[in-house]
């Protein structure tokens, strides 16, 4: 692949360099831009043909260039003769002007390196087309390599050459002298043109006399470029050194033979011994065998044989050849008529253009696009002819590709889209364009549709002609799917509505409603509801056809699966309007029944939708009410429940136990048992409110459970100091207060009374740490050590509850191990194990504290079992903890005493050391 690209690059570079070096410095380059090398032609194929453009006007041209390097091998005399011969041919061509001769746009210019002149745009020479590729770029251009002549092109091309010779012989009194394939050029439209007048001979007689031509003797020593092509030369040139118009007709016969035989002439001439060659083949020409002409069409074979006759007087002249039946082909006649259009008047042209659509399908596409189309578009400058030409142009456009349409047709159509004068022609143009609107919208680029095509449609809707408005309204639905939505919404629909309201024609008004009904499917639902339906209420007409058109739009909107009418609009606007129209006196029975059928369908759907909505709202309200009742019952049961259960109490609160029904468990149960709601279409506000309610319910149901954390008990230290005796002595001494103080009420199971003054009112204490309305208060609250009178006023305070340290030993037969606390104090006193300080086992049937019932089953802990922990109003414990008490000192309890004994009244026993202890405690 890379090698191919490099080869292509080198080829392009070489060709560009050759072209630049050949043309550089030539005066032609001052006015013309020279492009790529496209073909070759002229005597000996010596002229290279380049495409080009004129710098000032951007007009396309062909640049013929002869590189003087081609003749460097010759002597100076021969070189000069070649240059002079080429100059003569171009100068003669420049002086002659005829449609069958190649038109020169810029005369010959000479520079040190080349000769150059410019002509009309050229495709190639006939010799290139028939397979002679001398002096062509490498590789040979694909369009030349694959070019095949159609029969109509061949017939009309030969007719054009005959007409060109007729002009030379009759009009100019000139013999071409070198008519051959390389001197016939095909221009860009495919027309055959004559060039190569290097050896032309003019009549030496006055113009009014019989022409007489002087012929030069053949000089075989001259360079080939200084001699005509002997294979196309009449025998009399060589044998009798004479020539006339019939000599060119012989050349025409050889050209016709070569065209039908892939470029091969009748005879192969030995150029080194041309005299003997012509003498030897003279007999062959007089007895042409049928096999030599078998490829020539039968209807022209006899004429070719006559042209090749060795006797000049037998050969038909150019005028006679133009009239032979072979050239009466319908395609050739059509092409000939186009070439003579400038001679016709408008009436003749209009008649020809009317019949042209019958002929166009019979012609090859290349001929139609490159020969007929340019002739048709040139008529657009004549406004009166546009209505006759336009149908043929659009017919050709249907056969073109989109690229061909945009490149060859659209530039000429753009001014026609905007043509408004004369009025009659403008109306006809609108009708023609509207009938071909699908073609225009399919092949025209979007930008041109927006700028040219749609403005023409809008102009048709606003045209004063009712016929044009009706046709436009009837055609719009057929191409509505090709119109962009913004253009339809902002430009097309308003004009249709305006045409319906402002026209006095019933047909236009009805067609407007029918058009709207057919294009509803391409519109947005809310645009129809906000713009189209209100427009229907503005129509003042009450003709039955108009009323049925209004009903049709309502029905289409209501029943279309993409559109539909909301029930609010049905109730407030659509149904009242339809009901008022249904009782119009102009309606007959069938029309009234049609109204009532649509009204009943609307009522039925409105009833069903609204009933479904109400049922759903009622179901939602019932569900919400049920959820509220269940939540209230759950809260009440949790507040009043005090009886401990053997199960895990923490799971009861946080829904962790499968065998219990906590708050979350009940909420989930209610949610699971909620009935499935029927589906319906709700308004946006209702959906938002429903979503908020469901979100709140989901938050209540989906509160995450707090998982207790277990803490491994520390390994008891054998060296821990036992302070049991110190603690029990102090308890015993504090209990002696009851001897000197007024009797105090017995302690209630599950509560603790502080021995010291407290700033927290007793009435503000909660029975446990769980607030039914606020949830469990986890931070900044102290927990009192349980046991009535066991530790007096001392309590262990923690900053956050640790559920892993809570124990429940009601069903346990072993006392908890408290030896882990023995290491907290010094060993200055006799050790008493904290295991001896364990609270007495509850007797069977004793009820545990309600606060503890809120948590789960017992877990091993390194601390003493905790029962009710009363809280003050502000969330502060009512007693001092062991760590929170600033007056606590183990030395105050250094005297071991007997273990405290509970009295039957629930109070502490009196001790004689109470005063000393109080002094030690309070300073």
Secondary structure as UniProt FT lines:
FT   HELIX           2..23
FT   TURN            24..25
FT   HELIX           28..31
FT   STRAND          32..41
FT   HELIX           43..45
FT   STRAND          47..54
FT   TURN            55..57
FT   STRAND          60..67
FT   HELIX           68..71
FT   TURN            72..73
FT   HELIX           76..95
FT   TURN            99..100
FT   STRAND          104..110
FT   STRAND          114..119
FT   STRAND          122..125
FT   HELIX           126..129
FT   TURN            130..131
FT   TURN            134..135
FT   HELIX           142..145
FT   HELIX           151..166
FT   HELIX           167..172
FT   STRAND          174..175
FT   HELIX           181..183
FT   STRAND          184..187
FT   TURN            188..189
FT   STRAND          192..194
FT   TURN            198..199
FT   STRAND          201..202
FT   TURN            207..208
FT   TURN            220..221
FT   HELIX           224..226
FT   HELIX           230..232
FT   HELIX           235..239
FT   HELIX           245..259
FT   TURN            260..263
FT   HELIX           271..273
FT   HELIX           274..286
FT   HELIX           290..293
FT   TURN            294..295
FT   HELIX           298..307
FT   HELIX           312..314
FT   HELIX           318..321
FT   TURN            322..323
FT   HELIX           325..328
FT   HELIX           330..339
FT   HELIX           341..343
FT   HELIX           346..360
FT   TURN            361..362
FT   HELIX           365..367
FT   HELIX           368..372
FT   HELIX           373..377
FT   HELIX           378..381
FT   HELIX           383..399
FT   HELIX           402..404
FT   HELIX           405..409
FT   HELIX           410..417
FT   HELIX           423..435
FT   HELIX           437..443
FT   HELIX           446..448
FT   HELIX           449..453
FT   HELIX           454..461
FT   HELIX           466..479
FT   HELIX           480..482
FT   HELIX           485..487
FT   HELIX           488..492
FT   HELIX           493..502
FT   HELIX           506..518
FT   HELIX           520..522
FT   HELIX           525..527
FT   HELIX           528..532
FT   HELIX           533..536
FT   TURN            537..538
FT   HELIX           544..559
FT   HELIX           567..569
FT   HELIX           570..574
FT   HELIX           575..582
FT   TURN            585..586
FT   HELIX           589..640
FT   HELIX           649..654
FT   TURN            658..659
FT   HELIX           663..672
FT   HELIX           684..701
FT   TURN            718..719
FT   HELIX           724..735
FT   HELIX           737..740
FT   TURN            749..750
FT   HELIX           762..764
FT   STRAND          770..771
FT   TURN            772..774
FT   STRAND          775..776
FT   TURN            788..790
FT   TURN            792..793
FT   STRAND          794..795
FT   HELIX           803..805
FT   TURN            810..811
FT   HELIX           819..824
FT   HELIX           834..837
FT   TURN            844..845
FT   TURN            850..851
FT   HELIX           852..854
FT   TURN            873..874
FT   STRAND          880..881
FT   TURN            882..884
FT   TURN            886..887
FT   HELIX           890..893
FT   TURN            904..905
FT   TURN            912..913
FT   HELIX           914..922
//
